[in-house]
Amino acid sequence: MIFIRLIKKIFASIWKDCTPLQAALITSILIVILIVLAFSLVQVIVPFTYIAI
C-alpha cells in the first residue's frame, strides 16, 4: 500500500508542478516503465514457481 501511495503522490506532484504537455509526457513514460516492470517481474517469478512445483 505504501508503494501505491508513493506512485499517487508522484503523479499528483507531476501534474501540479508541470505544464499539461510535460505532465502528460512524464506520466505516459512512467506508466510504460511500470508496465514493463510488471511484465518483467512476471517473467522472473513464473519460471521459479514452476520449478518449485
C-alpha positions in Angstrom: 0.0 0.0 0.0 2.9 2.4 0.7 4.1 1.9 -2.9 0.7 2.8 -4.3 0.6 5.9 -2.2 4.0 6.8 -3.4 3.0 6.5 -7.0 -0.1 8.6 -6.4 2.0 11.3 -4.8 4.4 11.3 -7.7 1.7 11.6 -10.2 -0.1 14.4 -8.2 3.2 16.3 -7.9 4.0 16.0 -11.6 0.5 17.3 -12.6 0.8 20.2 -10.0 4.3 21.4 -10.9 4.5 20.9 -14.7 2.7 22.2 -17.8 -0.1 19.8 -19.1 2.0 18.7 -22.0 5.1 17.9 -19.8 2.9 16.2 -17.2 1.2 14.0 -19.9 4.6 13.1 -21.3 6.2 12.2 -18.0 3.0 10.3 -16.9 3.0 8.2 -20.1 6.7 7.4 -19.7 6.1 6.4 -16.0 3.2 4.2 -17.0 5.2 2.4 -19.7 8.0 1.8 -17.2 5.5 0.4 -14.6 4.0 -1.9 -17.3 7.5 -3.2 -18.4 8.4 -3.6 -14.7 5.3 -5.7 -14.0 5.8 -7.8 -17.2 9.5 -8.4 -16.2 8.5 -9.4 -12.7 6.0 -12.0 -14.1 8.6 -13.4 -16.4 11.0 -13.9 -13.5 8.5 -15.2 -10.9 6.6 -17.7 -13.1 9.6 -19.9 -14.0 10.7 -20.1 -10.4 7.3 -21.1 -9.2 7.1 -23.7 -12.0 10.4 -25.2 -10.9 9.4 -25.2 -7.2 6.2 -27.2 -8.0 
